[in-house]
Amino acid sequence: MSGIVGIFHRNGAPVERALLQSLVNFLAYRGPDSHNSWMEGSIGLGHAMLRTTRESLEESQPGCIERRFWIVADARLDSREELRNELKRSGRVVRPSAPDSELILHAYAAWGTPCVEHLRGDFAFAVWDARNKQLFCARDHLGIKPFYYSQKGELFLLSNTLNCVRMHPEVSGELNESAIGDFLLFGLNCDNATTSFRDIQRLPPAHSLCISPGGLKIRRYWAPPADGRIRYAKPEEYVENFRVLLQAAVEDRLRMDRVGILLSGGLDSSAIAAAAKEASAKHAQATDIRCFTHVFESLIPDREGGYAREVGEFLRIPVKFMAADQTQLFEGWEDPEFNLPEPVDDPLFGAVLNSFRNISRDCRVLFSGEGCDNLMDFQMWPYADDLRRRGEWQRLLTEVGNFLWIRPFPWRGILARGLRLIGKEPGVPVFPRWLAADFAKRINLQERWKEWGEHPKMTFEHPILPRAHASLSLPYWTQIFELENAGVTRQPLEVRYPFLDLRIVNYLLAIPPFPWFFQKMLLREAVAGRIPERVRVRPKTPLQGDPLSAQLRKTGRERLEQMPWSEDSDRFIERSALEAPHGKMNPEEVCVSLRPYCFNIWLQLAQKVRYNMHAEAGNG
C-alpha cells in the first residue's frame, strides 16, 4: 500500500524538484518507512514506502536496473517462482529475494509492454524506459490497486492516490458532472475510466497505458475468461484442486510476520482464516495471525460475534471485536483529516475509518473474504442449456433431476414474479425527485437511469456462469477496493483478497456450477474439518437489521435539519424536494434519501481541502 507519484513533461521541460518532493511528502501517511524521489530532465518519480512483504524489507524505490529502466510501484505479486522461471528462460536471472518491483522491472526489460500478461497479483506501477523516452503504466486485472492520472497539455501526472494528483497546481478542481450524476443516482461512479474531477482520469482495471512525446495509448490486456472448461472424473478432484488453489492464494499473500483477517463469522472469512493458519504452520517463518470482527452490541440484533469467537477458539487465533453501535451519522465528516477523495453514500462511513485506524495499530496487512459470493453465484438453467447444446443428455437428466430434488421450493421467487406482474414489486428504486432539473436535463440523467438503474448494464458472455462472469466487470468492485485503500482510509494498511486470486477466478469460471456452487458446496467441502462444523454448514445470513435506519431511529433527524448547505450543491440538488428519511422507508430508500446530504458535506470539504493542499504544495 505504498504511495507512488510521477511527473512527465512530454515537451522535454524539466521537472520542478520542489513540486515533486511536496507530492512525495503528501504521500507520507501511506508509506512511513521511506520517502524518495528521482529526477532526470523531463521525468520525475516519487515513492513513499510501506513494507508489507519480507522481500520488501531491503527494498528501495524508485528502483532501477541497467541504468535504463526506472520504476515506482505499489505491487504484490503472486506466483513469484513461476515468474522467475519464465524470466530465466528469457535470459534474465533474478535473485529469489528480489522485491516485487524488481521482478516487474525485469519483466518489462524482457518483454516490453506485454509484460503485464506475465504478471499476477495486485499492482499499480509506472516504468520509465530512458532509451525510448517512454512511460509505461499498468493496473492489475481486477483493479485492486488504484491508479489515477491527469494529462494537461504536455504535462502527464500519475499517482495511486487521487488527492495527490489534485495537489498539482495545473489540475483544476472542476467537477465531472457525469460522475456526480452517477453518484447521486446510484451511489457510485459507473464509469471506471473517470473520477469525480474533470481533469483526473482513472486507469480501468486490466488496462495499461503508454505515454511518450508521440502521444498516449491505453490498452486492455485481460478480460475474465469465458471459454474455460474443466471436468474431472471424480467429484473429490474438484474439491481437492480448489483447496490447493486457495492454499496457494493465501500463502502468496502471507509473506509478512503479522497479518490480520477481517472475520465476519461466516463461511468465506472463516475459510480464509483456516487456510492462513495452515499455511503459517507449514513454514519456518511463522506468521502471527489475528482476527478482527465488526459487531453490533445493541443497535441491531447481531450474532456474528459468537460465530467469530467460535472460529477463533477452534483455530487458536485471537479475535478483537470492534463495536460500531456508537458511530453517529456523518461522524467526523467535517474534520479536514477525513478528506474523502470522492463522495461516499454511507453516512456511517466513520465506523469503517475507525476500524481501519484500530487495525493498523496491530498490523499492516489485512485479509478479506470478498469475492467468493460473486464467483459462486449459482445459476442452474444456463448450465442445463449448455449440456443440451452439447448433446450431453444423460448428464443433463441426472443434473437437473438432482437439482430439483435438493433445491427448496421457490416460494420467494414466485411471490416476487407475481408482485412484478401486478406492478407492486417491493424495493424497486425510483428516479430521485430531488435532482436539479437543469442538471438532470443537461447530462441526460433519465437515460442514464434507464441504462444502469432500471436495466443494469451487464454483458453476459459466459455460457454457463453469465452473472458470475459479468459481475467481475461491474464498477462496484472499484468502489470496494478504493474505499478500503489507504488513499481513502489514510491508514498504512493493505487489504488483500485471496478469493480474487486469478488462479481461483480462472478455476471457478471453468468448472460446472452444479453441484459445486449450489449453496457454495465446493467451499463447504473444502473446509470440512478445518473450521467449526456449525459455521461450515451455516447458511448465508444477512444482517438482522439495517444499522443506518436503526441509528436514525435512535438519534433522530436533528443532524440533517441543522446541516449547513453549500451554494454549489444547488447546481445538482433541488433542496425543496428533499424528503427526510422516515419509518415507512425501506433501507434502500433511507440510503437514497441521505445521498444528497452525503454529497453536500463532501462538496464543502473538498473545496476546503483543495485550498489547503495547494497552499501546502506552494509551501513545499
Backbone hydrogen bonds, N-H to C=O, Kabsch-Sander energy under -0.5 kcal/mol:
donor,donor_aa,acceptor,acceptor_aa,energy
3,G,48,A,-2.5
5,V,46,G,-2.0
6,G,158,L,-2.1
7,I,44,G,-2.8
8,F,156,F,-2.6
9,H,42,S,-2.5
10,R,8,F,-0.7
10,R,154,E,-2.9
12,G,9,H,-1.9
15,V,41,G,-2.4
17,R,15,V,-0.6
20,L,16,E,-2.2
21,Q,17,R,-2.6
22,S,18,A,-1.9
23,L,19,L,-1.8
24,V,20,L,-2.1
25,N,21,Q,-2.7
26,F,22,S,-1.8
27,L,23,L,-1.2
28,A,25,N,-1.6
29,Y,26,F,-0.7
30,R,27,L,-1.6
31,G,27,L,-1.3
33,D,49,M,-2.4
34,S,49,M,-0.7
36,N,47,H,-2.4
38,W,45,L,-2.7
40,E,43,I,-2.5
43,I,40,E,-1.3
44,G,7,I,-2.4
45,L,38,W,-2.8
46,G,5,V,-2.9
47,H,36,N,-2.7
48,A,3,G,-2.5
49,M,34,S,-2.8
49,M,47,H,-0.5
52,T,50,L,-0.6
54,R,255,R,-1.5
56,S,53,T,-0.7
57,L,54,R,-1.3
58,E,55,E,-0.6
59,E,56,S,-1.3
63,G,71,I,-2.1
65,I,69,F,-1.8
68,R,65,I,-1.8
69,F,65,I,-2.0
70,W,68,R,-0.5
70,W,128,W,-2.1
71,I,63,G,-2.3
72,V,126,A,-1.8
74,D,124,A,-2.7
75,A,73,A,-0.5
76,R,122,D,-2.7
78,D,120,R,-2.9
83,L,79,S,-2.1
84,R,80,R,-2.6
85,N,81,E,-2.1
86,E,82,E,-2.0
87,L,83,L,-2.5
88,K,84,R,-2.2
89,R,85,N,-2.1
90,S,86,E,-1.0
91,G,88,K,-1.8
92,R,87,L,-2.9
93,V,91,G,-0.5
94,V,92,R,-0.6
98,A,95,R,-1.8
102,E,99,P,-0.7
103,L,99,P,-1.6
104,I,100,D,-2.1
105,L,101,S,-2.0
106,H,102,E,-2.3
107,A,103,L,-2.3
108,Y,104,I,-2.5
109,A,105,L,-2.5
110,A,106,H,-2.1
111,W,107,A,-2.7
112,G,108,Y,-2.5
115,C,112,G,-2.0
116,V,113,T,-1.1
117,E,114,P,-1.8
118,H,115,C,-2.2
119,L,116,V,-0.9
122,D,76,R,-2.4
123,F,121,G,-0.5
124,A,74,D,-1.4
125,F,138,A,-1.8
126,A,72,V,-2.3
127,V,136,F,-3.4
128,W,70,W,-2.7
129,D,127,V,-0.6
129,D,134,Q,-3.1
130,A,68,R,-2.5
130,A,128,W,-0.8
133,K,129,D,-1.0
134,Q,129,D,-1.7
135,L,211,I,-2.9
136,F,127,V,-3.1
136,F,134,Q,-0.5
137,C,209,L,-3.3
138,A,125,F,-1.8
139,R,207,H,-2.0
140,D,123,F,-2.2
143,G,140,D,-0.7
148,Y,159,S,-3.3
149,Y,201,Q,-2.3
150,S,157,L,-2.3
152,K,150,S,-0.5
152,K,155,L,-2.0
153,G,151,Q,-0.6
155,L,152,K,-2.2
156,F,8,F,-2.3
157,L,150,S,-2.6
158,L,6,G,-2.4
159,S,148,Y,-2.1
160,N,4,I,-1.2
164,C,161,T,-0.8
165,V,161,T,-1.4
166,R,162,L,-1.9
167,M,163,N,-0.7
167,M,164,C,-0.7
168,H,165,V,-1.3
171,V,168,H,-1.9
172,S,170,E,-0.7
176,N,196,S,-2.5
177,E,175,L,-0.9
180,I,176,N,-2.2
181,G,177,E,-2.7
182,D,178,S,-2.2
183,F,179,A,-2.3
184,L,180,I,-2.6
185,L,181,G,-1.9
186,F,182,D,-3.6
187,G,182,D,-0.7
187,G,183,F,-2.2
188,L,182,D,-0.7
190,C,188,L,-0.6
192,N,190,C,-0.7
194,T,191,D,-1.5
195,T,197,F,-0.5
195,T,200,I,-0.9
198,R,174,E,-2.5
200,I,197,F,-1.2
201,Q,149,Y,-3.2
202,R,193,A,-1.4
203,L,147,F,-2.3
206,A,140,D,-2.6
207,H,204,P,-1.0
208,S,219,R,-2.7
209,L,137,C,-3.0
210,C,217,K,-2.8
211,I,135,L,-2.5
212,S,215,G,-2.0
215,G,212,S,-2.0
217,K,210,C,-2.6
219,R,208,S,-2.5
221,Y,206,A,-2.3
221,Y,219,R,-0.6
222,W,206,A,-0.9
230,I,510,A,-2.9
237,E,234,K,-1.4
238,Y,234,K,-0.6
238,Y,235,P,-1.0
239,V,235,P,-1.1
240,E,236,E,-2.6
241,N,237,E,-2.4
242,F,238,Y,-1.8
243,R,239,V,-2.5
244,V,240,E,-2.2
245,L,241,N,-2.0
246,L,242,F,-2.7
247,Q,243,R,-2.3
248,A,244,V,-2.2
249,A,245,L,-2.5
250,V,246,L,-2.3
251,E,247,Q,-2.6
252,D,248,A,-2.4
253,R,249,A,-0.7
253,R,250,V,-0.8
254,L,251,E,-1.3
256,M,254,L,-1.2
259,V,288,D,-2.3
260,G,365,V,-3.0
261,I,290,R,-1.6
262,L,367,F,-2.8
263,L,261,I,-1.2
263,L,292,F,-1.9
264,S,262,L,-0.6
270,S,266,G,-1.2
271,A,267,L,-2.2
272,I,268,D,-1.8
273,A,269,S,-2.2
274,A,270,S,-2.3
275,A,271,A,-2.3
276,A,272,I,-2.5
277,K,273,A,-2.4
278,E,274,A,-2.2
279,A,275,A,-2.5
280,S,276,A,-2.5
281,A,277,K,-1.7
282,K,278,E,-0.9
282,K,279,A,-0.6
283,H,279,A,-0.7
283,H,280,S,-0.9
286,A,284,A,-1.3
288,D,257,D,-3.4
289,I,287,T,-0.7
290,R,259,V,-1.8
291,C,318,P,-3.0
292,F,261,I,-2.7
293,T,320,K,-2.6
295,V,322,M,-2.1
306,G,303,R,-0.6
307,Y,303,R,-1.4
308,A,304,E,-2.8
309,R,305,G,-2.5
310,E,306,G,-1.9
311,V,307,Y,-2.2
312,G,308,A,-2.6
313,E,309,R,-2.5
314,F,310,E,-2.2
315,L,311,V,-2.5
316,R,312,G,-1.1
317,I,312,G,-2.4
320,K,291,C,-2.6
321,F,319,V,-0.5
322,M,293,T,-3.1
323,A,321,F,-0.6
324,A,295,V,-2.1
327,T,324,A,-0.9
330,F,347,P,-2.7
331,E,328,Q,-1.8
331,E,347,P,-0.5
333,W,330,F,-1.8
335,D,332,G,-1.3
338,F,335,D,-2.2
339,N,335,D,-0.8
349,F,346,D,-2.0
351,A,348,L,-2.0
352,V,348,L,-0.6
352,V,349,F,-0.5
353,L,349,F,-1.9
354,N,350,G,-2.3
355,S,351,A,-2.1
356,F,352,V,-2.3
357,R,353,L,-2.1
358,N,354,N,-2.2
359,I,355,S,-2.7
360,S,356,F,-2.4
361,R,357,R,-0.6
361,R,358,N,-0.8
362,D,359,I,-1.8
363,C,359,I,-1.8
366,L,494,E,-2.9
367,F,260,G,-2.9
368,S,496,R,-2.6
372,C,369,G,-1.0
375,L,371,G,-2.3
376,M,372,C,-2.2
377,D,374,N,-1.5
378,F,376,M,-0.9
384,A,380,M,-2.4
385,D,381,W,-2.5
386,D,382,P,-1.9
387,L,383,Y,-2.1
388,R,384,A,-2.0
389,R,385,D,-2.4
390,R,386,D,-1.8
391,G,388,R,-1.2
392,E,387,L,-2.4
393,W,391,G,-1.6
396,L,392,E,-2.4
397,L,393,W,-2.6
398,T,394,Q,-2.3
399,E,395,R,-3.2
400,V,396,L,-2.5
401,G,397,L,-2.0
402,N,398,T,-2.5
403,F,399,E,-2.4
404,L,400,V,-2.6
405,W,401,G,-1.5
406,I,402,N,-1.9
407,R,403,F,-2.2
411,W,409,F,-2.5
414,I,410,P,-2.2
415,L,411,W,-2.5
416,A,412,R,-2.4
417,R,413,G,-2.2
418,G,414,I,-2.2
419,L,415,L,-2.5
420,R,416,A,-2.0
421,L,417,R,-2.1
422,I,418,G,-1.4
423,G,420,R,-1.1
424,K,419,L,-3.3
428,V,425,E,-0.8
435,L,432,P,-0.7
436,A,572,F,-2.3
440,A,436,A,-2.7
441,K,437,A,-2.4
442,R,438,D,-2.5
443,I,439,F,-1.7
444,N,441,K,-0.8
445,L,440,A,-2.6
448,R,444,N,-1.6
449,W,445,L,-2.5
450,K,446,Q,-1.8
451,E,447,E,-2.2
452,W,448,R,-2.4
453,G,448,R,-0.5
453,G,449,W,-2.1
454,E,449,W,-2.1
455,H,450,K,-1.1
458,M,456,P,-1.3
460,F,458,M,-0.7
461,E,459,T,-0.8
469,H,465,L,-2.4
470,A,466,P,-2.2
471,S,467,R,-2.3
472,L,468,A,-0.7
472,L,469,H,-0.9
473,S,470,A,-1.7
474,L,471,S,-1.4
477,W,474,L,-1.4
479,Q,475,P,-1.6
480,I,476,Y,-2.5
481,F,477,W,-2.8
482,E,478,T,-2.3
483,L,479,Q,-2.4
484,E,480,I,-1.1
485,N,482,E,-1.0
488,V,485,N,-2.1
489,T,485,N,-2.6
490,R,486,A,-1.9
493,L,491,Q,-2.6
494,E,364,R,-3.2
495,V,493,L,-0.5
496,R,366,L,-2.8
500,L,497,Y,-1.7
501,D,498,P,-1.7
504,I,501,D,-0.7
505,V,501,D,-2.6
506,N,502,L,-2.8
507,Y,503,R,-1.6
508,L,504,I,-2.9
509,L,505,V,-1.8
510,A,507,Y,-1.6
511,I,507,Y,-0.9
517,F,513,P,-3.9
518,F,513,P,-0.7
518,F,515,P,-0.5
519,Q,517,F,-0.6
520,K,517,F,-1.8
521,M,518,F,-1.0
522,L,516,W,-2.9
524,R,520,K,-2.2
525,E,521,M,-2.6
526,A,522,L,-1.9
527,V,523,L,-1.4
528,A,525,E,-1.1
530,R,527,V,-2.5
531,I,527,V,-1.0
535,V,532,P,-0.8
536,R,532,P,-2.3
537,V,533,E,-2.0
538,R,535,V,-0.7
544,Q,301,P,-0.7
550,A,546,D,-2.5
551,Q,547,P,-2.5
552,L,548,L,-2.0
553,R,549,S,-2.2
554,K,550,A,-1.9
555,T,551,Q,-2.5
556,G,552,L,-2.5
561,E,557,R,-2.1
562,Q,558,E,-1.8
563,M,560,L,-1.0
569,S,566,S,-0.9
570,D,567,E,-1.4
571,R,568,D,-1.5
572,F,569,S,-1.6
573,I,569,S,-2.3
574,E,434,W,-3.6
575,R,573,I,-1.0
577,A,574,E,-1.7
578,L,575,R,-1.5
580,A,578,L,-0.6
585,M,582,H,-1.8
590,V,586,N,-2.3
591,C,587,P,-2.3
592,V,588,E,-2.3
593,S,589,E,-2.3
594,L,590,V,-1.4
595,R,591,C,-0.8
595,R,592,V,-0.7
598,C,594,L,-2.0
599,F,595,R,-2.4
600,N,596,P,-2.3
601,I,597,Y,-2.1
602,W,598,C,-2.2
603,L,599,F,-2.8
604,Q,600,N,-2.0
605,L,601,I,-2.3
606,A,602,W,-3.0
607,Q,603,L,-1.7
608,K,604,Q,-1.6
609,V,605,L,-3.1
610,R,606,A,-2.2
611,Y,607,Q,-1.6
612,N,608,K,-2.2
613,M,609,V,-2.9
614,H,610,R,-2.4
615,A,611,Y,-1.9
616,E,612,N,-2.2
617,A,613,M,-2.6
618,G,614,H,-2.3
619,N,615,A,-2.0
620,G,616,E,-1.8
